Amino acid sequence: MSEPTIGILGLGAMGSAIATRLRESGYATTVWNRTAAKTEPHVKAGSTAAATVAEAAAQSDILLVVLLDHASVREHLEPVAADLKGKVVVNLTTTTPNEARSTAAWAAEQGLTYLDGAMMAVPEMIGTPASRLLYSGDRDAYDIALPALETLGAADYEGQDAGLASLKDMALLTSMYQMFDGFMQAVAMMRTVGVSAAETAAEVSGWLGAVLPHTEQFAAVIDSGDYSGGQSVDFTRAAVGSLITAAREQGVGADFLEPLMRHLDELSATGRGGADWISVNEQLAIK
Ligand SMILES: NC(=O)c1ccc[n+]([C@@H]2O[C@H](COP(=O)([O-])OP(=O)(O)OC[C@H]3O[C@@H](n4cnc5c(N)ncnc54)[C@H](OP(=O)(O)O)[C@@H]3O)[C@@H](O)[C@H]2O)c1
């Protein structure tokens, strides 16, 4: 069987890296971008340029959508639903889980073969062992597209619910941003005594590397639902209270820590000060 032809909608940083990788892996590629000039280097390198999304669809067995956001995806796919019939559409654009589900439901109504994806990578990582992409939704679409998708990075199928890849993406990105928040706070505190961000970065990487494995112990407690042991809420309130005071004493805001403190205060005020502070996880459920 001959290799499927691949269309790439969107030649921003990510779409370009993906088109380049697929081309270099031997796939025939057709590229479309809103700003047509961005297709030029790809055409020089061997891709075909499509003037419209419909034209890209006509020339492709598999269509990878790498646009900015959910709105831009729907704006460009909805008018060409008929042209997408019989193709495998893989949407790699970052969306929320519900946006992914909504596009999957729309695709199902149109009789389209649709897979949602999330890229745990930056453009420079595409095609390297550091790149991982998550997929969810139509299993057949995944199986058909897999050989091409695997050229982009490790591929993981999360399940039939089209929102699952995006959900994991958002959860992992949330943990990343909150970790980086912590780094920003540490830098702000150390800069008050003239320590460079570079020095603090080295300290923070070492420290976080040492403590990160504790997430596994925390997870065991959360999965058991038994918050009777461990470091208590009240002990942690005192510790986090000191961090907030220390930041303020240095003339630095403690904005990222204050929400944690509010949850610990609430646990304490409702008679749960003796419980493992990891029970703060339960506070995040919207009541
Ligand atoms: N860059 C990363 O590190 C990274 C990592 C993971 C996931 N992602 C996700 O990958 C997707 C693409 O990111 P990127 O880094 O390639 O972004 P980018 O460099 O800003 O490129 C955005 C692309 O979307 C197109 N676009 C924007 N609005 C549009 C609209 N209304 N209609 C048609 N096309 C539109 C742009 O076209 P024009 O050229 O015409 O402006 C361009 O091709 C995003 O969903 C992003 O969240 C990116």
The ligand as an SDF file (V2000), in Angstrom:
LIG
                    3D

 48 52  0  0  0  0  0  0  0  0999 V2000
    4.4740   26.5650   19.7850 N   0  0  0  0  0  0  0  0  0  0  0  0
    4.4310   25.6710   20.7620 C   0  0  0  0  0  0  0  0  0  0  0  0
    5.3830   25.4900   21.5210 O   0  0  0  0  0  0  0  0  0  0  0  0
    3.2020   24.8200   20.9330 C   0  0  0  0  0  0  0  0  0  0  0  0
    3.2750   23.7050   21.7950 C   0  0  0  0  0  0  0  0  0  0  0  0
    2.1490   22.8950   21.9430 C   0  0  0  0  0  0  0  0  0  0  0  0
    0.9870   23.2150   21.2810 C   0  0  0  0  0  0  0  0  0  0  0  0
    0.9640   24.3130   20.4560 N   0  0  0  0  0  0  0  0  0  0  0  0
   -0.3080   24.6250   19.7980 C   0  0  0  0  0  0  0  0  0  0  0  0
   -0.1600   24.5100   18.3920 O   0  0  0  0  0  0  0  0  0  0  0  0
   -1.0480   25.4150   17.7560 C   0  0  0  0  0  0  0  0  0  0  0  0
   -0.2540   26.2520   16.7700 C   0  0  0  0  0  0  0  0  0  0  0  0
    0.7400   26.9360   17.5050 O   0  0  0  0  0  0  0  0  0  0  0  0
    1.9470   27.6850   16.8160 P   0  0  0  0  0  0  0  0  0  0  0  0
    3.0480   27.7200   17.8010 O   0  0  0  0  0  0  0  0  0  0  0  0
    2.1860   27.1400   15.4530 O   0  0  0  0  0  0  0  0  0  0  0  0
    1.3130   29.1420   16.7120 O   0  0  0  0  0  0  0  0  0  0  0  0
    1.7400   30.3310   15.7410 P   0  0  0  0  0  0  0  0  0  0  0  0
    3.1730   30.2210   15.3640 O   0  0  0  0  0  0  0  0  0  0  0  0
    1.2590   31.5710   16.3850 O   0  0  0  0  0  0  0  0  0  0  0  0
    0.8720   30.0430   14.4210 O   0  0  0  0  0  0  0  0  0  0  0  0
   -0.5140   30.1740   14.4420 C   0  0  0  0  0  0  0  0  0  0  0  0
   -1.0610   29.6060   13.1640 C   0  0  0  0  0  0  0  0  0  0  0  0
   -2.4810   29.7390   13.2100 O   0  0  0  0  0  0  0  0  0  0  0  0
   -2.8990   30.4950   12.0850 C   0  0  0  0  0  0  0  0  0  0  0  0
   -4.0840   31.2480   12.4290 N   0  0  0  0  0  0  0  0  0  0  0  0
   -4.3000   32.0320   13.5050 C   0  0  0  0  0  0  0  0  0  0  0  0
   -5.5590   32.5120   13.5000 N   0  0  0  0  0  0  0  0  0  0  0  0
   -6.1360   32.0370   12.3680 C   0  0  0  0  0  0  0  0  0  0  0  0
   -7.4060   32.1690   11.7960 C   0  0  0  0  0  0  0  0  0  0  0  0
   -8.3830   32.8650   12.3780 N   0  0  0  0  0  0  0  0  0  0  0  0
   -7.6450   31.5340   10.6370 N   0  0  0  0  0  0  0  0  0  0  0  0
   -6.6780   30.8070   10.0340 C   0  0  0  0  0  0  0  0  0  0  0  0
   -5.4530   30.6290   10.5280 N   0  0  0  0  0  0  0  0  0  0  0  0
   -5.1880   31.2360   11.6950 C   0  0  0  0  0  0  0  0  0  0  0  0
   -1.7220   31.3670   11.7160 C   0  0  0  0  0  0  0  0  0  0  0  0
   -1.8460   31.7880   10.3910 O   0  0  0  0  0  0  0  0  0  0  0  0
   -1.1240   33.1140    9.8600 P   0  0  0  0  0  0  0  0  0  0  0  0
    0.2630   32.6920    9.5010 O   0  0  0  0  0  0  0  0  0  0  0  0
   -1.9450   33.5380    8.7230 O   0  0  0  0  0  0  0  0  0  0  0  0
   -1.1410   34.1070   11.0000 O   0  0  0  0  0  0  0  0  0  0  0  0
   -0.5830   30.3470   11.9130 C   0  0  0  0  0  0  0  0  0  0  0  0
   -0.5200   29.4360   10.8600 O   0  0  0  0  0  0  0  0  0  0  0  0
   -1.7140   26.2550   18.8600 C   0  0  0  0  0  0  0  0  0  0  0  0
   -2.9680   25.7230   19.1590 O   0  0  0  0  0  0  0  0  0  0  0  0
   -0.7550   26.0660   20.0190 C   0  0  0  0  0  0  0  0  0  0  0  0
   -1.3920   26.2200   21.2710 O   0  0  0  0  0  0  0  0  0  0  0  0
    2.0320   25.1060   20.2620 C   0  0  0  0  0  0  0  0  0  0  0  0
  1  2  1  0
  2  3  2  0
  2  4  1  0
  4  5  1  0
  4 48  2  0
  5  6  2  0
  6  7  1  0
  7  8  2  0
  8  9  1  0
  8 48  1  0
  9 10  1  0
  9 46  1  0
 10 11  1  0
 11 12  1  0
 11 44  1  0
 12 13  1  0
 13 14  1  0
 14 15  2  0
 14 16  1  0
 14 17  1  0
 17 18  1  0
 18 19  2  0
 18 20  1  0
 18 21  1  0
 21 22  1  0
 22 23  1  0
 23 24  1  0
 23 42  1  0
 24 25  1  0
 25 26  1  0
 25 36  1  0
 26 27  1  0
 26 35  1  0
 27 28  2  0
 28 29  1  0
 29 30  1  0
 29 35  2  0
 30 31  1  0
 30 32  2  0
 32 33  1  0
 33 34  2  0
 34 35  1  0
 36 37  1  0
 36 42  1  0
 37 38  1  0
 38 39  2  0
 38 40  1  0
 38 41  1  0
 42 43  1  0
 44 45  1  0
 44 46  1  0
 46 47  1  0
M  CHG  2   8   1  16  -1
M  END
$$$$
